[in-house]
């Protein structure tokens, strides 16, 4: 009987192996969970840092681009359009200035040093009347008592043509002479001429100066040749 009880007691006092194993497993599981939490934290923090760094870099790039000389923040297509438009405007202005300069030079040849008076006219076919104090006689090959001649090829006719060309700035060889007539006095003449394309039309009033030739008195810029002579 005693032997039986001893044997029983000895068995009950032995350690419980399954309980110890469970504890070890629980501890290991806890450690794994902690490691997972820590690892996840590092991953999330790392992503946040990367995103923040990327965002800061983008902001820095934009800031540097805006600080660069010539940076306007305007799309290149818009700037290109503005450049083309500016060039076209500049080209048109240059053409206008050149044309204006050419016209002024042509007129200046006959008006340098004088006072030019230009005013509108009541005559419906006249755009303006021009008088210039710088106009001078064009010279003459004639001598003695002067007689005004209206025959083409005569020296007096040729000198009238030269005086009209001098006044208008048109070429004597290329302008169209529509009519040269008496101006109401033996020593006065009126000539109506135009450019070859008829865009420029003039009526010129001449006065004879003895020994010096025909001198322009007045020039009218005409709107039309109808009724001009």
C-alpha positions as CSV (number, residue, x, y, z in Angstrom):
1,X,0.0,0.0,0.0
2,X,2.8,2.4,0.9
3,X,4.6,1.6,-2.3
4,X,1.5,2.4,-4.3
5,X,1.1,5.8,-2.6
6,X,4.7,6.7,-3.1
7,X,4.5,5.8,-6.7
8,X,1.5,8.0,-7.1
9,X,3.0,10.9,-5.3
10,X,6.1,10.7,-7.4
11,X,4.2,10.9,-10.6
12,X,2.1,13.9,-9.5
13,X,5.1,15.9,-8.6
14,X,6.6,15.7,-12.1
15,X,6.6,18.9,-14.1
16,X,3.8,19.5,-16.6
17,X,5.6,19.6,-20.0
18,X,2.6,20.8,-22.1
19,X,2.1,23.9,-19.9
20,X,5.7,24.9,-20.2
21,X,5.6,24.5,-24.0
22,X,2.4,26.7,-24.2
23,X,4.1,29.4,-22.2
24,X,7.1,29.4,-24.5
25,X,4.9,29.5,-27.6
26,X,2.9,32.4,-26.1
27,X,6.1,34.3,-25.4
28,X,7.4,33.7,-29.0
29,X,4.1,34.8,-30.4
30,X,4.2,38.0,-28.3
31,X,7.8,38.6,-29.6
32,X,6.7,38.1,-33.2
33,X,3.8,40.5,-32.8
34,X,6.0,43.1,-31.2
35,X,8.5,42.7,-34.1
36,X,5.7,43.0,-36.7
37,X,4.4,46.2,-35.0
38,X,7.9,47.7,-34.9
39,X,8.6,46.7,-38.5
40,X,5.3,48.2,-39.7
41,X,6.1,51.4,-37.9
42,X,9.4,51.7,-39.6
43,X,7.8,51.0,-43.0
44,X,5.1,53.7,-42.5
45,X,7.5,56.2,-41.2
46,X,9.8,55.5,-44.0
47,X,7.1,56.1,-46.6
48,X,6.0,59.3,-44.9
49,X,9.6,60.6,-44.9
50,X,10.0,59.6,-48.6
51,X,6.7,61.4,-49.6
52,X,7.7,64.5,-47.6
53,X,11.1,64.6,-49.2
54,X,9.6,64.2,-52.6
55,X,7.1,67.0,-52.0
56,X,9.9,69.3,-50.7
57,X,12.0,68.5,-53.8
58,X,9.0,69.3,-56.1
59,X,8.4,72.6,-54.3
60,X,12.1,73.4,-54.5
61,X,12.2,72.7,-58.3
62,X,9.2,74.9,-58.9
63,X,10.7,77.7,-56.8
64,X,14.0,77.5,-58.7
65,X,12.2,77.5,-62.0
66,X,10.3,80.6,-61.1
67,X,13.5,82.3,-59.9
68,X,15.3,81.6,-63.2
69,X,15.8,84.7,-65.5
70,X,13.0,85.0,-68.0
71,X,10.7,82.6,-66.1
72,X,7.2,84.0,-66.3
73,X,5.0,81.0,-65.5
74,X,3.3,81.5,-68.8
75,X,3.0,78.4,-71.0
76,X,5.6,78.3,-73.8
77,X,2.8,78.2,-76.5
78,X,1.4,81.4,-75.2
79,X,4.9,83.1,-75.0
80,X,5.6,81.8,-78.5
81,X,2.4,83.3,-79.7
82,X,3.2,86.6,-78.1
83,X,6.7,86.6,-79.7
84,X,5.2,86.0,-83.1
85,X,2.6,88.7,-82.6
86,X,5.3,91.1,-81.4
87,X,7.4,90.3,-84.5
88,X,4.5,90.9,-86.8
89,X,3.6,94.1,-85.2
90,X,7.2,95.2,-85.2
91,X,7.5,94.3,-88.9
92,X,4.3,96.2,-89.8
93,X,5.6,99.2,-87.9
94,X,9.0,99.0,-89.7
95,X,7.2,98.9,-93.1
96,X,5.1,101.9,-92.1
97,X,8.1,103.9,-91.0
98,X,10.0,103.0,-94.1
99,X,7.1,104.0,-96.3
100,X,6.6,107.2,-94.4
101,X,10.3,108.0,-94.5
102,X,10.3,107.5,-98.2
103,X,7.4,109.7,-98.7
104,X,8.9,112.4,-96.5
105,X,12.2,112.2,-98.4
106,X,10.5,112.6,-101.8
107,X,8.6,115.6,-100.5
108,X,11.7,116.9,-98.7
109,X,13.7,117.2,-101.9
110,X,11.5,120.0,-103.0
111,X,10.8,121.5,-99.6
112,X,14.1,121.6,-97.7
113,X,14.7,124.8,-95.8
114,X,11.2,126.3,-96.3
115,X,7.9,126.6,-94.5
116,X,5.3,124.3,-95.8
117,X,1.6,125.3,-95.5
118,X,-0.9,122.5,-96.1
119,X,-4.6,123.0,-95.7
120,X,-7.8,121.3,-96.9
121,X,-9.8,122.8,-99.8
122,X,-13.4,123.5,-100.5
123,X,-13.0,122.1,-104.0
124,X,-14.6,118.6,-103.9
125,X,-11.8,117.1,-106.1
126,X,-8.9,118.6,-104.1
127,X,-7.6,116.8,-101.0
128,X,-5.3,119.5,-99.9
129,X,-3.4,122.6,-101.0
130,X,0.3,122.9,-100.3
131,X,2.5,126.0,-100.5
132,X,6.2,126.0,-99.7
133,X,8.4,129.0,-99.3
134,X,11.5,127.0,-100.3
135,X,10.3,126.5,-103.8
136,X,12.6,128.2,-106.3
137,X,12.7,128.7,-110.1
138,X,14.0,125.7,-111.8
139,X,16.3,127.6,-114.2
140,X,16.0,128.3,-117.9
141,X,17.9,128.2,-121.1
142,X,15.7,131.0,-122.6
143,X,16.8,134.6,-122.8
144,X,15.2,137.8,-123.9
145,X,11.5,138.4,-123.7
146,X,9.7,135.3,-122.6
147,X,6.7,133.8,-124.4
148,X,4.9,130.8,-122.9
149,X,4.6,127.9,-125.3
150,X,2.3,124.9,-125.0
151,X,3.8,122.8,-127.7
152,X,5.3,119.5,-126.6
153,X,9.1,119.3,-127.3
154,X,9.6,123.1,-127.1
155,X,12.2,124.2,-124.5
156,X,9.6,126.2,-122.6
157,X,7.3,123.2,-122.5
158,X,10.2,121.0,-121.2
159,X,11.0,123.6,-118.5
160,X,7.4,123.5,-117.4
161,X,7.6,119.7,-117.1
162,X,10.8,120.0,-115.0
163,X,9.2,122.6,-112.7
164,X,6.1,120.3,-112.2
165,X,8.3,117.2,-111.5
166,X,10.4,119.3,-109.0
167,X,7.2,120.4,-107.2
168,X,5.5,117.0,-107.0
169,X,8.5,114.7,-106.5
170,X,7.4,112.6,-109.5
171,X,9.9,111.6,-112.2
172,X,9.7,113.8,-115.3
173,X,10.2,110.7,-117.5
174,X,7.5,108.6,-115.9
175,X,4.7,110.9,-114.8
176,X,1.7,111.3,-117.0
177,X,1.0,114.8,-118.1
178,X,-2.7,115.2,-118.6
179,X,-2.7,118.9,-119.4
180,X,-0.7,122.1,-119.2
181,X,-2.6,125.3,-119.8
182,X,-2.5,129.0,-119.4
183,X,-3.1,130.1,-115.8
184,X,-5.0,133.3,-116.6
185,X,-1.9,135.3,-117.3
186,X,0.8,135.0,-120.1
187,X,3.4,134.3,-117.5
188,X,1.4,131.8,-115.5
189,X,0.7,128.1,-116.2
190,X,-1.3,125.2,-114.6
191,X,-0.3,121.6,-115.1
192,X,-2.2,118.5,-114.2
193,X,-0.1,115.3,-113.8
194,X,-0.2,111.9,-112.1
195,X,2.0,108.9,-111.4
196,X,1.9,106.0,-113.8
197,X,-0.5,104.1,-111.7
198,X,-2.6,107.2,-111.1
199,X,-2.5,106.8,-107.4
200,X,-0.7,110.2,-107.0
201,X,-2.5,113.1,-108.7
202,X,-1.5,116.8,-108.7
203,X,-2.4,120.2,-110.1
204,X,0.5,122.6,-110.0
205,X,0.4,126.3,-110.4
206,X,3.6,127.9,-112.0
207,X,4.8,131.5,-112.3
208,X,7.5,132.6,-114.7
209,X,10.5,134.5,-113.3
210,X,12.6,136.4,-115.9
211,X,16.1,134.9,-116.2
212,X,15.3,132.2,-113.7
213,X,12.6,130.1,-115.2
214,X,9.3,128.6,-113.9
215,X,8.7,128.7,-110.2
216,X,6.0,126.7,-108.4
217,X,3.4,128.8,-106.5
218,X,1.0,126.2,-105.3
219,X,0.3,122.5,-105.5
220,X,-3.0,120.7,-105.1
221,X,-3.3,117.0,-104.2
222,X,-6.2,115.7,-106.2
223,X,-8.8,113.1,-105.2
224,X,-9.7,112.4,-108.9
225,X,-8.7,113.6,-112.3
226,X,-12.3,114.1,-113.4
227,X,-12.9,117.8,-113.7
228,X,-9.3,118.6,-112.8
229,X,-8.6,120.2,-116.3
